[in-house]
C-alpha cells in the first residue's frame, strides 16, 4: 500500500509539473491569412511556420467583393490579405489597409520594375505588394465542344446550355461582355455598362450557374464543358488530371487582365509577422516555386532565371505579345463602381 501510494504521488507530481511547464511555455505567434484558394506551392506554408516558429491560419474567399465587404463590415484579426489591385485604392480610402514599411521587407528589391511601371496601380507599393498576375479567358473540353472559336460569344451557344459557367464576379463577367461589345472593360458610361449587363443576361440563360471555384472540378469531371476561368487555375487542373482535352484560350475580342497583391489590414494583430510573410513570398526561390505551382506570373525579376524552360514557354504564364495587346488591366473605378454593382444586381435578379 505504501509503495503504491508513493508511486501515485510521484506520478501526480510529475503530471502537475508537466502541466505547469506547458502553461509557462511561450505560445507560438499566429498569422491569419485571408486569400484566394490554392494560391501557395506545396510545403511553403509549413516552411514559413518552421522558419519563424509560428502558426499560419488560412481562410479563403472567392471574390474581391467578399473580401472588401468582410473588412468593411468590421472583420478583424486578419494579418495578410490578397486584394486585386483595382480594389486597393478603395480599401485605402476607407482606412482598411496599412502602409507598407519597405525597410522591413528587404525582398521588395526583387520585384520587377518594368511590371511596377506598366501594370501595377500602386506603383510605389504604398499599401500593397504585387503577388501574381494573369488573364481571364475561356476553358473548354475539346472532346465535348465542337467548332470552338476563341470568343466570348461561345456563351450564346444553345447546344452547350447547362454545361457552361461564368465567374461569379461583376468585373470579370461585365468586363467580358464590354469587350465583346467593343467597349473598354473599365467603361464608366452607364449606357455601355447596361448593354453589357443585357448581354450577360442573355448568356445567363445558357449557363449552369455563376461559379468562381467549382468550375475547376466541374470541367475535370465533364460536368461542365466550357467555363470562364483564370488561366493558371486551368493549367493546374490539366496537370492534376493529366487531361489534354482541357484547353484554355484567350478570346479574340479582348480579355481582362489582373494583378493580385498582398496587403496588411488596418486591424492586423501581428504586423511584424505579416511583413516577414510578404518578405518570404518574394524570396526569389519561393517566388519561382509559386510560379511553377500557380502558372501565374509573380513579378519577381530575381525568380525568372530560376524557372524551368517549360514554364518560360507556357503562354498562360508568359502571354505572347500579339495576345497581350488585346488584354486590358482591371482598374479601380472609384464612385463609378456603383454602376457595375447596380448592373450586376440586375443580372443576378434576371430569370
Backbone torsions as a table, in degrees:
resi	resn	phi	psi	omega
1	UNK	NA	-45.9	-177.2
2	UNK	-64.3	-43.0	179.6
3	UNK	-63.4	-42.8	180.0
4	UNK	-64.2	-40.0	179.2
5	UNK	-65.2	-40.0	179.8
6	UNK	-66.2	-37.6	179.3
7	UNK	-65.7	-44.3	178.8
8	UNK	-62.6	-38.6	178.7
9	UNK	-63.9	-42.7	-180.0
10	UNK	-64.1	-41.0	178.8
11	UNK	-64.0	-42.2	179.7
12	UNK	-62.6	-41.9	179.4
13	UNK	-65.1	-40.4	-179.9
14	UNK	-64.8	-43.1	179.0
15	UNK	-62.1	-41.3	178.9
16	UNK	-64.1	-38.5	179.4
17	UNK	-65.3	-42.2	179.5
18	UNK	-64.0	-40.1	178.1
19	UNK	-63.8	-39.5	179.1
20	UNK	-64.2	-44.4	-179.5
21	UNK	-64.9	-39.4	179.2
22	UNK	-64.3	-41.8	-179.5
23	UNK	-66.4	-33.2	-177.5
24	UNK	-83.1	-18.8	-177.7
25	UNK	-64.5	138.0	-180.0
26	UNK	-65.2	136.2	178.4
27	UNK	-77.4	143.9	177.4
28	UNK	-68.4	137.9	174.5
29	UNK	-65.0	149.3	-177.4
30	UNK	-117.1	129.4	176.3
31	UNK	-105.3	123.0	179.2
32	UNK	-100.5	119.7	-175.8
33	UNK	-116.2	130.0	178.2
34	UNK	-114.4	114.9	-164.9
35	UNK	-151.6	160.6	171.2
36	UNK	-61.5	154.8	-177.8
37	UNK	-71.6	153.6	173.2
38	UNK	53.3	50.7	-172.5
39	UNK	-113.7	3.2	-179.6
40	UNK	-127.5	137.0	177.6
41	UNK	-60.5	150.3	-177.4
42	UNK	-56.4	130.7	175.1
43	UNK	90.3	-14.6	-175.1
44	UNK	-65.7	-41.3	-178.7
45	UNK	-65.0	-42.1	177.4
46	UNK	-61.6	-39.8	178.8
47	UNK	-63.3	-41.9	178.2
48	UNK	-64.3	-41.6	179.0
49	UNK	-60.6	-42.9	179.5
50	UNK	-67.3	-43.8	-177.3
51	UNK	-61.6	-38.1	-174.6
52	UNK	-113.6	13.6	176.4
53	UNK	47.7	54.8	-176.4
54	UNK	-138.7	-179.7	175.4
55	UNK	-125.4	137.1	179.5
56	UNK	-111.1	126.2	176.5
57	UNK	-110.0	124.5	-175.7
58	UNK	-113.4	128.9	170.1
59	UNK	-116.2	148.4	-176.8
60	UNK	-115.7	150.2	171.0
61	UNK	-133.2	166.7	-176.6
62	UNK	-122.9	9.0	174.2
63	UNK	-159.5	153.4	177.1
64	UNK	-62.9	-30.9	-179.5
65	UNK	-64.7	-37.5	177.3
66	UNK	-66.6	-46.2	177.6
67	UNK	-58.0	-50.6	-176.9
68	UNK	-61.6	-45.9	-178.0
69	UNK	-63.4	-37.9	-178.0
70	UNK	-67.0	-45.8	179.7
71	UNK	-69.4	-40.9	179.5
72	UNK	-65.9	-30.6	179.5
73	UNK	-76.2	-2.0	174.7
74	UNK	105.9	4.7	178.3
75	UNK	-61.7	130.0	-179.8
76	UNK	-123.5	171.9	176.0
77	UNK	101.1	-14.4	177.3
78	UNK	-81.4	140.6	-176.9
79	UNK	-107.2	-30.6	176.4
80	UNK	-137.3	132.4	176.2
81	UNK	-127.6	164.3	-172.1
82	UNK	-126.4	61.6	-179.6
83	UNK	-71.5	146.3	169.5
84	UNK	-67.6	151.8	-169.8
85	UNK	-60.0	-29.1	-175.0
86	UNK	-71.4	-13.5	177.5
87	UNK	-104.0	-2.8	-176.7
88	UNK	-62.8	-48.7	-178.1
89	UNK	-60.4	-38.5	177.5
90	UNK	-62.3	-44.4	-179.3
91	UNK	-66.7	-34.7	176.6
92	UNK	-65.9	-45.1	-179.3
93	UNK	-60.9	-29.4	-179.4
94	UNK	-91.7	5.4	176.6
95	UNK	73.4	25.9	-175.3
96	UNK	-92.0	-14.7	-176.9
97	UNK	-124.4	147.5	176.3
98	UNK	-88.0	161.2	172.3
99	UNK	-72.4	147.8	177.9
100	UNK	-85.3	126.2	177.9
101	UNK	-90.1	97.1	-175.3
102	UNK	-60.7	-32.3	-177.5
103	UNK	-64.4	-23.2	-177.4
104	UNK	-98.1	1.6	179.3
105	UNK	-130.4	74.6	-173.0
106	UNK	-61.2	-25.8	-178.6
107	UNK	-72.9	-1.3	173.3
108	UNK	-61.1	-19.6	177.7
109	UNK	-64.7	-19.0	-178.5
110	UNK	-80.5	-14.9	-173.2
111	UNK	-70.1	134.5	-175.3
112	UNK	-61.4	115.5	-177.9
113	UNK	-66.4	-28.4	178.0
114	UNK	-67.0	-40.5	177.2
115	UNK	-63.7	-46.0	179.5
116	UNK	-58.2	-42.8	-175.6
117	UNK	-72.0	-34.3	-170.0
118	UNK	-109.1	-17.2	-175.5
119	UNK	-119.7	-48.1	-173.6
120	UNK	-62.0	145.0	172.6
121	UNK	-86.7	-43.7	176.7
122	UNK	-89.8	73.8	-169.3
123	UNK	-64.8	-27.7	179.7
124	UNK	-95.2	2.9	179.9
125	UNK	54.1	47.2	179.0
126	UNK	-69.1	-41.6	-175.8
127	UNK	-129.1	-1.8	-178.4
128	UNK	-150.5	157.2	-179.2
129	UNK	-127.9	130.7	-179.7
130	UNK	-56.6	141.1	176.1
131	UNK	-119.4	-61.7	179.9
132	UNK	-142.2	153.3	177.8
133	UNK	-136.7	145.2	179.7
134	UNK	-165.4	-167.5	-177.3
135	UNK	-130.1	155.7	178.0
136	UNK	-108.1	130.9	-179.5
137	UNK	-146.5	-145.8	-177.4
138	UNK	-122.0	131.4	170.8
139	UNK	-110.0	141.0	-179.2
140	UNK	-146.2	161.8	176.6
141	UNK	-97.3	114.6	-178.0
142	UNK	-68.0	-18.6	178.7
143	UNK	-85.7	-5.6	-178.8
144	UNK	-122.5	-27.9	-175.8
145	UNK	-103.5	117.8	179.5
146	UNK	-97.2	148.9	176.0
147	UNK	57.3	44.1	178.5
148	UNK	-68.0	138.9	170.3
149	UNK	-128.0	144.4	-178.0
150	UNK	-75.8	78.3	-176.4
151	UNK	-146.8	144.0	174.4
152	UNK	-63.4	-18.1	179.0
153	UNK	-65.8	-10.7	176.2
154	UNK	-57.5	-27.3	-178.7
155	UNK	-74.2	-1.6	175.0
156	UNK	-94.6	-1.6	-177.0
157	UNK	-73.3	109.8	-179.1
158	UNK	-65.4	-27.5	-179.0
159	UNK	-70.5	-12.5	178.2
160	UNK	-105.8	9.2	-177.1
161	UNK	-56.8	133.8	-179.5
162	UNK	82.7	-4.1	-178.4
163	UNK	-117.4	15.1	-177.1
164	UNK	-127.8	155.6	174.2
165	UNK	-135.8	150.6	170.7
166	UNK	-115.2	151.5	179.0
167	UNK	-64.3	139.8	178.9
168	UNK	-83.6	66.4	-171.7
169	UNK	-152.1	116.8	-174.9
170	UNK	-61.4	-40.5	-178.0
171	UNK	-70.2	-35.8	179.0
172	UNK	-70.0	-49.4	-176.7
173	UNK	-68.9	-52.7	-179.9
174	UNK	-65.9	-32.2	176.8
175	UNK	-62.4	-43.8	178.1
176	UNK	-62.5	-42.3	179.5
177	UNK	-66.4	-40.3	177.5
178	UNK	-60.6	-44.1	179.0
179	UNK	-64.4	-37.3	179.0
180	UNK	-61.6	-36.5	-179.0
181	UNK	-85.1	0.9	177.7
182	UNK	87.9	14.8	-179.0
183	UNK	-104.9	168.3	173.4
184	UNK	-72.7	140.0	177.5
185	UNK	-72.3	-4.5	175.3
186	UNK	-109.9	22.7	-178.9
187	UNK	-56.5	142.9	173.7
188	UNK	-114.2	10.0	178.2
189	UNK	-82.9	117.4	-174.4
190	UNK	-63.1	-33.7	178.5
191	UNK	-63.9	-43.7	178.8
192	UNK	-65.7	-42.0	-179.8
193	UNK	-63.9	-41.2	178.6
194	UNK	-67.3	-35.8	176.2
195	UNK	-63.7	-38.8	177.1
196	UNK	-64.6	-40.4	177.9
197	UNK	-62.3	-41.2	177.8
198	UNK	-59.7	-40.6	180.0
199	UNK	-67.1	-42.7	178.4
200	UNK	-63.1	-35.1	176.9
201	UNK	-63.2	-36.0	174.5
202	UNK	-64.0	-45.1	179.2
203	UNK	-62.8	-36.1	-176.4
204	UNK	-57.0	-31.1	-179.3
205	UNK	-64.2	-22.8	-177.1
206	UNK	-101.2	-15.3	-173.9
207	UNK	-88.5	156.5	175.2
208	UNK	-71.7	-42.4	178.8
209	UNK	-175.7	169.4	169.2
210	UNK	-82.4	130.6	-170.7
211	UNK	-152.3	125.0	-178.2
212	UNK	-113.2	4.0	-179.8
213	UNK	-136.3	-54.8	-173.1
214	UNK	-72.9	-5.1	177.0
215	UNK	-61.2	-26.5	-178.3
216	UNK	-68.2	-52.5	177.3
217	UNK	-65.8	-33.1	-177.8
218	UNK	-65.9	-41.4	-179.5
219	UNK	-75.6	-28.7	177.1
220	UNK	-68.8	-37.6	-177.3
221	UNK	-87.2	-4.0	-176.6
222	UNK	75.0	11.3	171.7
223	UNK	-63.2	-40.8	176.4
224	UNK	-113.2	144.5	-179.1
225	UNK	-107.0	-21.4	-178.7
226	UNK	-152.0	130.1	-175.2
227	UNK	-141.2	146.6	167.4
228	UNK	-75.8	132.4	-170.3
229	UNK	-155.2	161.0	171.5
230	UNK	-87.5	133.8	-171.1
231	UNK	-55.8	-47.7	-177.6
232	UNK	-61.8	-37.9	177.8
233	UNK	-59.8	-41.3	-178.7
234	UNK	-69.1	-38.5	177.5
235	UNK	-63.1	-35.8	175.8
236	UNK	-62.6	-41.2	178.7
237	UNK	-64.2	-43.5	179.3
238	UNK	-59.3	-46.4	-179.3
239	UNK	-65.0	-44.0	-176.1
240	UNK	-64.8	-31.5	-175.4
241	UNK	-107.5	-6.5	-178.1
242	UNK	57.0	34.8	-173.2
243	UNK	-106.7	102.9	-178.9
244	UNK	-78.6	-3.8	176.6
245	UNK	-79.6	-10.9	176.4
246	UNK	-90.6	123.7	-174.2
247	UNK	-127.2	142.8	177.1
248	UNK	-113.4	135.8	-179.1
249	UNK	-137.9	149.0	176.3
250	UNK	-101.1	123.3	-174.7
251	UNK	-62.1	144.7	-175.1
252	UNK	-70.1	-21.8	178.8
253	UNK	-73.9	-15.6	-174.9
254	UNK	118.6	167.6	-172.0
255	UNK	-157.0	155.2	177.8
256	UNK	-71.8	141.1	168.9
257	UNK	-120.0	152.4	-173.1
258	UNK	-146.7	161.9	175.4
259	UNK	-131.8	118.6	171.9
260	UNK	-91.1	143.0	-175.1
261	UNK	-124.8	169.5	170.5
262	UNK	-111.0	135.8	-178.6
263	UNK	-145.0	160.2	-179.4
264	UNK	-110.9	116.8	-179.3
265	UNK	-63.6	153.7	178.4
266	UNK	-59.7	-28.5	-176.8
267	UNK	-92.9	16.2	-179.6
268	UNK	-61.4	136.4	176.8
269	UNK	-94.5	-7.1	-174.2
270	UNK	-144.8	67.8	-175.5
271	UNK	-62.9	-41.8	-177.4
272	UNK	-60.8	-41.9	179.2
273	UNK	-71.7	-33.2	176.2
274	UNK	-62.5	-42.0	177.9
275	UNK	-63.1	-39.7	177.4
276	UNK	-64.9	-35.6	179.1
277	UNK	-66.0	-46.0	178.1
278	UNK	-62.3	-41.4	178.8
279	UNK	-62.6	-42.2	178.8
280	UNK	-60.4	-43.6	-177.5
281	UNK	-67.5	-18.9	177.5
282	UNK	-106.5	15.1	163.1
283	UNK	-63.5	138.4	-173.3
284	UNK	-57.0	-45.9	-177.8
285	UNK	-67.3	-38.1	178.8
286	UNK	-66.9	-44.7	179.1
287	UNK	-60.8	-40.3	179.2
288	UNK	-63.5	-42.4	178.3
289	UNK	-63.1	-39.0	179.4
290	UNK	-67.3	-37.5	176.3
291	UNK	-63.4	-45.9	-179.4
292	UNK	-62.6	-32.1	-179.9
293	UNK	-81.6	-47.6	-172.6
294	UNK	-81.7	-27.1	-171.5
295	UNK	61.2	32.1	168.6
296	UNK	-118.9	163.5	-178.1
297	UNK	-92.5	113.2	168.5
298	UNK	-86.6	118.1	-174.2
299	UNK	-76.6	62.7	179.7
300	UNK	-113.6	101.4	-173.7
301	UNK	-60.1	-32.4	179.8
302	UNK	-69.4	-19.8	-179.3
303	UNK	-84.0	-25.7	-173.0
304	UNK	-55.6	-44.1	-179.4
305	UNK	-66.1	-16.2	-177.1
306	UNK	-89.5	-5.0	-176.0
307	UNK	-78.6	149.9	177.3
308	UNK	-70.0	157.0	177.1
309	UNK	-61.0	-33.1	179.7
310	UNK	-62.7	-43.2	179.8
311	UNK	-69.3	-42.3	179.8
312	UNK	-60.3	-28.3	-178.3
313	UNK	-94.9	-1.8	-176.5
314	UNK	-81.0	118.4	-176.0
315	UNK	-70.0	-13.5	175.2
316	UNK	-74.4	-35.4	-179.6
317	UNK	-84.4	-54.4	178.5
318	UNK	-108.0	90.5	-174.3
319	UNK	-64.9	129.6	179.6
320	UNK	-56.8	145.9	-172.7
321	UNK	-59.5	-36.2	-178.4
322	UNK	-66.1	-32.7	176.2
323	UNK	-81.1	-36.3	-177.3
324	UNK	-56.9	-33.4	-179.0
325	UNK	-65.6	-20.5	179.9
326	UNK	-88.4	-11.0	179.6
327	UNK	-78.8	152.6	177.6
328	UNK	-134.4	126.9	-179.4
329	UNK	-67.8	134.2	175.9
330	UNK	-72.5	122.2	-175.5
331	UNK	-108.2	157.6	174.7
332	UNK	-76.8	132.1	-171.1
333	UNK	-111.0	3.0	176.9
334	UNK	56.8	-132.4	-176.4
335	UNK	-64.7	-21.0	-178.8
336	UNK	-74.1	-13.0	178.1
337	UNK	-60.0	-28.4	179.4
338	UNK	-59.4	-30.1	178.6
339	UNK	-65.9	-37.8	178.0
340	UNK	-70.4	-40.4	179.1
341	UNK	-61.4	-43.9	179.1
342	UNK	-63.8	-44.6	179.7
343	UNK	-64.9	-40.0	-179.3
344	UNK	-67.1	-38.5	176.7
345	UNK	-59.7	-37.6	178.6
346	UNK	-68.0	-39.4	177.2
347	UNK	-61.4	-47.5	-175.0
348	UNK	-68.2	-29.0	-178.7
349	UNK	-81.9	-18.9	-174.9
350	UNK	-69.5	147.0	177.2
351	UNK	-83.2	NA	NA
